[in-house]
Amino acid sequence: MRTFLKVMKALSDPSRVKIMKMLQKRVMCVCEIKEALGMAQSTASKHLKILENAGLITFYKEGLWVNYTLADGISSPYAASLMGNLKHWLNDDPEIMALSKRLPNIRREDICGV
């Protein structure tokens, strides 16, 4: 039951659901996520840690960048099930639609000046 509750709590926050929807579109770094959601980097990092602990996302390092992506769902059947359903949910939500439209213009190179 503990694993189930961890996944459910992780997805109980609107910002974390938005992060999941963005990561369905592409791999992102924390600076892109914070820019897309208009929040402090520390807040975005806290959300990412909660999603990671629930088995919903993972990360890998690429040079100086830490890239976040959706997890494969192997660590938790609850995470796998919800990630599968979330792909089809909320796509017609106005906030998610607006976020999806902004995503192509949010680039780490522009944010970090690299």
C-alpha positions in Angstrom: 0.0 0.0 0.0 2.9 2.4 0.7 4.0 2.4 -2.9 0.5 3.0 -4.1 0.0 6.0 -1.8 3.4 7.5 -2.8 2.3 7.4 -6.5 -1.1 8.9 -5.7 0.3 11.6 -3.6 2.9 12.5 -6.2 0.2 13.1 -8.7 -2.1 15.0 -6.4 -0.4 18.3 -7.1 -1.3 20.2 -10.3 2.3 21.3 -10.9 3.5 17.7 -10.8 0.8 16.6 -13.2 2.0 19.4 -15.6 5.6 18.2 -15.3 4.4 14.7 -16.2 2.5 16.1 -19.2 5.6 18.1 -20.4 7.8 15.1 -20.0 5.5 13.1 -22.3 6.4 15.6 -25.0 10.2 15.7 -24.4 13.2 15.3 -22.1 13.7 18.5 -20.1 16.2 20.0 -17.6 15.1 21.7 -14.4 15.7 25.2 -15.8 13.2 24.5 -18.7 10.7 23.1 -16.3 10.9 26.0 -13.9 10.6 28.4 -16.9 7.6 26.6 -18.3 5.8 26.6 -15.0 7.0 30.0 -13.7 8.3 28.8 -10.4 11.6 28.9 -8.5 14.2 26.3 -9.4 14.2 25.0 -5.9 10.4 24.5 -6.1 10.7 22.7 -9.4 13.5 20.5 -8.0 11.3 19.5 -5.0 8.5 18.5 -7.4 11.0 16.5 -9.5 12.3 14.7 -6.4 8.8 13.7 -5.3 8.0 12.3 -8.8 11.3 10.5 -8.9 10.7 8.9 -5.5 7.3 7.7 -6.7 8.9 6.0 -9.7 7.3 8.3 -12.2 10.3 10.0 -13.6 14.0 9.4 -13.9 17.0 11.4 -14.8 20.4 11.0 -16.5 23.4 13.3 -16.8 24.7 14.5 -20.1 27.7 16.7 -19.6 26.6 19.6 -17.4 22.9 18.9 -17.9 20.6 16.8 -15.8 17.9 15.5 -18.1 14.5 14.4 -16.7 12.3 11.9 -18.5 9.4 9.6 -17.8 10.3 6.4 -16.0 9.8 3.0 -17.7 7.3 2.0 -14.9 9.3 -1.2 -14.0 9.7 -0.1 -10.4 6.0 0.2 -9.7 2.9 -1.3 -11.4 0.9 1.7 -10.0 3.3 4.2 -11.6 3.2 2.2 -14.9 -0.6 2.1 -14.9 -1.1 5.8 -14.1 1.6 6.9 -16.6 -0.2 4.8 -19.3 -3.5 6.5 -18.5 -2.1 10.0 -18.1 -0.9 9.9 -21.7 -4.6 10.1 -22.7 -5.9 12.3 -19.9 -6.0 16.1 -19.8 -4.9 16.6 -23.4 -7.9 18.9 -23.9 -7.4 20.8 -20.7 -6.8 24.5 -21.5 -3.8 24.8 -19.1 -2.2 21.7 -20.6 -2.9 22.8 -24.1 -1.3 26.3 -23.5 1.7 24.7 -21.8 2.1 22.3 -24.8 2.1 25.2 -27.2 4.8 27.1 -25.2 7.1 24.1 -24.9 8.9 24.4 -28.2 10.0 27.9 -27.4 11.4 27.0 -24.0 15.0 26.0 -24.6 17.8 25.5 -22.1 20.2 27.3 -24.4 18.2 30.5 -24.3 17.5 30.3 -20.5 21.0 29.5 -19.4 22.8 31.5 -22.2 24.8 28.5 -23.4 
